[in-house]
Amino acid sequence: MASFCLTAAYRTIDRVLHLIAWIGAFTMIGLMLIVVYDVLTRYFGFGKVPGVNSTMMQESQYWAHTVIFSLVIGFGYVRQVHVRIDLVTSSLARRTRLLLELTGCLLFLMPFSLVGAFYCFGYARQSYVNGEISASTIGLSNLWILKSMLVVMFILLFLAGLSQVLKCVEGLRGTLPATQVDKLVGGGH
């Protein structure tokens, strides 16, 4: 019964991270449109939408990059697209790799994510309270929205760590299929 609960929990977390990553992926379309619009209006003389200037377009690009990165990082972690030193860990036993992953998530990733979310929340809150705007007089306002994406990023990273911890526990109990263990801790490439 406990195994079913762990499996259901990490699968739910992974589905949520996948859904949020899709939202981030669709932000790529927005980023491409912003870049195309900016290039067409700046270099090819196309007319601009009233009230929208090049500075806003350039700032919108780094806003979109921030949103994309923040929304896909959790899914990227559970899909193992981060850097992993397989050269060192590939010679270790599967159980040792599971313990190493579990320890890394519990001692480093999850606490770091909580600390990051805590401090970034204060950072975004202060931006909201101060009504922070772009350093450029013709740039974007409401920078607190951009800074809030850092909080979202750390929360998603924490959830990814939690998913990995649950999978490691399943792996250590022997209830996670070997192919999934390889995906979890590397070595299945």
Order of alpha helices (4+ residues) and beta strands (2+ residues): alpha-alpha-alpha-alpha-alpha-alpha-alpha
